[in-house]
Amino acid sequence: MSMKMTPRSRGFTLIELLVALVILVLLSVAGYRGLNAVLQTREHIAAETRKWQHLAFFFSRLEQDVSQAVHRPILDQGGLVQPEWIGRAVVVAEDEAQLTFTRAGIPDQGAEMLPPQRIGYRLQQGTIMLLRWPFLDQAPRTVPLRYPLLDGVREFHLRYLDANGNWSELWPAGGQTGQLPMALEAAVTLSSGEKVSRVFALQ
């Protein structure tokens, strides 16, 4: 009577275990790198989306304000009459703005309208700020409120179109007083290098 020999069960050798471990490590590293690349791409897209959303909001706010510009000169802190629209190429004083003008009042709660406002736009330390004075005719030491509108800005340039079709970086231009420009051009250069400009008609 013959007997069948059962082959002995054989486990993994040390070399086989090491090879399997190396393969597992390589797969894990590849998976981590792939996941990290996906997360970085997602974060970059989200940051770009936020940047362009903020820029679109800024231009929308600027368009809304200039479209409501009105013919209303004001008295400054020294009692001198200032034009309804002032455009400066260079800002010197702390309370000056590159663009300062009088805009119509906005709707209050209910059907009543708030009185006209004196507002300004200026670039300050990489941020375009909105300045709003509490009153049109200013008392001594009147300080405007400040609201940040757009961060990450390298340059902010404004130009104004007169009735003769000429652009100027200053307003009033050419001795014209008591007038609003026909159009405003606003150019924003972001810290990341992109330059975007918009033109808004006033009249």
Backbone torsions as a table, in degrees:
resi	resn	phi	psi	omega
1	MET	NA	119.4	-176.6
2	SER	-87.8	148.1	-179.9
3	MET	-112.5	136.4	178.4
4	LYS	-85.8	135.7	-179.9
5	MET	-89.7	123.5	177.7
6	THR	-84.7	122.7	-179.5
7	PRO	-64.2	140.6	-179.5
8	ARG	-72.8	135.6	178.3
9	SER	-67.0	136.6	-175.5
10	ARG	-117.9	129.1	177.7
11	GLY	-85.7	-179.7	178.5
12	PHE	-73.6	143.6	174.9
13	THR	-81.1	166.8	179.9
14	LEU	-61.6	-39.5	-179.8
15	ILE	-64.3	-42.0	179.0
16	GLU	-63.7	-39.6	178.1
17	LEU	-65.2	-41.4	178.7
18	LEU	-64.1	-41.6	179.0
19	VAL	-63.6	-44.3	178.7
20	ALA	-62.3	-39.8	179.1
21	LEU	-65.1	-41.7	178.6
22	VAL	-62.9	-43.1	179.2
23	ILE	-62.2	-41.5	178.8
24	LEU	-63.3	-41.7	179.2
25	VAL	-64.1	-43.4	179.8
26	LEU	-62.9	-40.8	178.1
27	LEU	-65.6	-38.5	179.2
28	SER	-66.3	-43.4	178.9
29	VAL	-62.6	-44.5	179.4
30	ALA	-62.8	-41.6	178.4
31	GLY	-64.5	-40.2	179.3
32	TYR	-64.9	-44.4	179.8
33	ARG	-62.8	-40.5	178.2
34	GLY	-63.8	-44.0	178.9
35	LEU	-65.5	-41.2	179.6
36	ASN	-63.8	-39.7	178.1
37	ALA	-64.2	-40.0	178.3
38	VAL	-64.3	-43.4	-179.7
39	LEU	-65.9	-40.4	178.7
40	GLN	-65.7	-40.8	177.9
41	THR	-63.3	-42.6	179.1
42	ARG	-63.3	-42.0	179.7
43	GLU	-66.0	-39.3	179.1
44	HIS	-64.1	-43.7	179.4
45	ILE	-63.8	-40.8	179.2
46	ALA	-64.1	-40.8	179.0
47	ALA	-65.8	-41.4	178.2
48	GLU	-64.3	-40.4	179.5
49	THR	-62.8	-43.8	178.7
50	ARG	-63.1	-39.7	-179.0
51	LYS	-61.0	-47.3	-177.6
52	TRP	-74.2	-28.7	174.4
53	GLN	-65.8	-43.5	178.7
54	HIS	-64.4	-39.2	178.7
55	LEU	-65.6	-42.0	178.4
56	ALA	-63.8	-39.6	177.4
57	PHE	-63.1	-41.8	-179.9
58	PHE	-61.1	-49.6	-178.9
59	PHE	-64.8	-34.5	177.8
60	SER	-65.3	-42.1	178.9
61	ARG	-65.8	-43.4	179.1
62	LEU	-62.7	-43.7	178.5
63	GLU	-61.8	-41.3	-180.0
64	GLN	-63.6	-41.0	-178.4
65	ASP	-68.8	-48.9	-175.8
66	VAL	-68.9	-27.2	177.7
67	SER	-68.4	-17.4	179.4
68	GLN	-103.9	14.1	179.9
69	ALA	-64.5	140.2	-177.2
70	VAL	-130.0	159.9	177.3
71	HIS	-81.1	89.9	179.1
72	ARG	-147.9	92.7	173.5
73	PRO	-61.9	164.9	-178.6
74	ILE	-134.3	166.8	173.1
75	LEU	-101.5	128.3	179.7
76	ASP	-81.4	-173.3	-175.7
77	GLN	-65.1	-21.8	178.4
78	GLY	-94.4	6.2	179.3
79	GLY	83.0	9.5	179.7
80	LEU	-90.8	146.0	179.4
81	VAL	-76.9	130.1	177.1
82	GLN	-116.3	143.5	-178.0
83	PRO	-61.1	159.9	178.9
84	GLU	-67.5	-22.2	-178.8
85	TRP	-136.4	123.4	179.9
86	ILE	-127.9	125.1	175.3
87	GLY	-118.8	123.6	-179.3
88	ARG	-115.3	138.6	174.7
89	ALA	-79.7	-30.3	-178.5
90	VAL	-130.4	132.2	177.4
91	VAL	-99.6	127.0	-177.4
92	VAL	-108.4	-59.1	-176.3
93	ALA	-75.2	157.6	-178.4
94	GLU	-63.8	-34.4	-176.5
95	ASP	-97.8	10.3	175.1
96	GLU	-87.3	159.4	177.9
97	ALA	-133.1	156.8	176.2
98	GLN	-65.6	-33.5	176.8
99	LEU	-133.2	124.4	177.9
100	THR	-133.0	132.3	-179.7
101	PHE	-157.5	170.2	177.2
102	THR	-101.3	128.0	178.7
103	ARG	-119.3	155.2	179.1
104	ALA	-63.4	155.4	179.1
105	GLY	-68.3	153.9	179.1
106	ILE	-96.4	158.0	179.9
107	PRO	-62.2	134.5	175.1
108	ASP	-90.9	-178.0	174.7
109	GLN	-62.8	126.2	-175.6
110	GLY	94.7	-151.8	-175.6
111	ALA	-95.6	-8.4	-176.0
112	GLU	-78.5	153.7	178.5
113	MET	-106.6	140.4	172.6
114	LEU	-71.9	155.2	179.7
115	PRO	-66.1	163.5	177.0
116	PRO	-55.6	155.6	-176.6
117	GLN	-124.7	151.3	172.8
118	ARG	-104.1	118.3	-176.2
119	ILE	-130.7	164.0	179.5
120	GLY	-149.3	158.3	176.5
121	TYR	-125.4	134.6	176.9
122	ARG	-153.2	153.5	174.0
123	LEU	-93.3	127.2	-177.9
124	GLN	-140.3	111.2	176.7
125	GLN	53.1	48.9	174.7
126	GLY	81.2	6.0	-179.6
127	THR	-130.2	130.9	172.9
128	ILE	-80.6	121.9	-176.1
129	MET	-105.9	145.2	169.5
130	LEU	-100.1	123.7	176.5
131	LEU	-104.5	135.4	179.6
132	ARG	-134.9	119.9	179.5
133	TRP	-85.1	143.1	-176.4
134	PRO	-68.1	-25.2	-179.7
135	PHE	-138.2	153.6	176.2
136	LEU	-66.8	-57.8	177.6
137	ASP	-86.1	116.3	-165.6
138	GLN	-92.5	136.7	173.4
139	ALA	-82.5	163.0	176.2
140	PRO	-54.8	141.1	177.6
141	ARG	65.4	25.4	175.1
142	THR	-71.3	128.9	-177.7
143	VAL	-114.6	128.6	178.9
144	PRO	-75.8	149.8	171.1
145	LEU	-77.2	150.0	-175.9
146	ARG	-124.1	136.2	179.6
147	TYR	-133.3	123.2	176.8
148	PRO	-71.8	132.5	-179.4
149	LEU	-110.5	-39.3	-174.9
150	LEU	-148.6	121.7	178.4
151	ASP	-94.9	168.3	175.3
152	GLY	69.0	41.0	-177.5
153	VAL	-110.5	129.7	177.4
154	ARG	-90.5	-43.3	-177.8
155	GLU	-139.3	148.2	178.5
156	PHE	-140.8	109.6	-176.6
157	HIS	-120.0	142.4	-179.8
158	LEU	-129.7	142.2	174.6
159	ARG	-135.0	156.0	-174.4
160	TYR	-130.2	137.0	-177.6
161	LEU	-100.1	123.9	179.7
162	ASP	-90.2	-179.8	-175.6
163	ALA	-68.6	-16.9	179.3
164	ASN	-92.9	4.1	178.7
165	GLY	84.1	16.9	-179.9
166	ASN	-102.4	139.6	177.2
167	TRP	-93.0	142.5	178.6
168	SER	-143.4	147.2	176.1
169	GLU	-86.4	-5.1	179.3
170	LEU	-120.1	147.1	173.9
171	TRP	-147.9	134.0	4.2
172	PRO	-65.0	145.8	-177.2
173	ALA	-108.6	139.1	175.3
174	GLY	61.2	32.9	178.0
175	GLY	76.7	7.2	178.6
176	GLN	-76.1	128.8	178.0
177	THR	-127.4	155.4	178.1
178	GLY	69.6	25.4	-179.9
179	GLN	-133.2	150.8	169.9
180	LEU	-96.8	150.5	175.4
181	PRO	-66.0	159.9	177.1
182	MET	-73.4	-32.3	-177.9
183	ALA	-156.1	159.4	176.6
184	LEU	-122.5	132.6	171.6
185	GLU	-111.0	125.3	178.9
186	ALA	-117.5	125.9	179.8
187	ALA	-120.5	126.5	-179.1
188	VAL	-119.6	126.6	173.1
189	THR	-108.9	118.9	-177.5
190	LEU	-79.4	162.3	178.1
191	SER	-62.6	-26.6	179.0
192	SER	-81.4	-2.7	173.4
193	GLY	107.0	-18.6	-179.5
194	GLU	-70.5	141.0	177.1
195	LYS	-119.5	126.9	-178.2
196	VAL	-129.3	133.9	178.4
197	SER	-130.4	150.1	178.3
198	ARG	-138.1	149.9	176.8
199	VAL	-119.3	129.9	-178.3
200	PHE	-120.5	127.2	176.6
201	ALA	-81.2	139.9	179.2
202	LEU	-105.2	-32.5	-173.8
203	GLN	-129.9	NA	NA
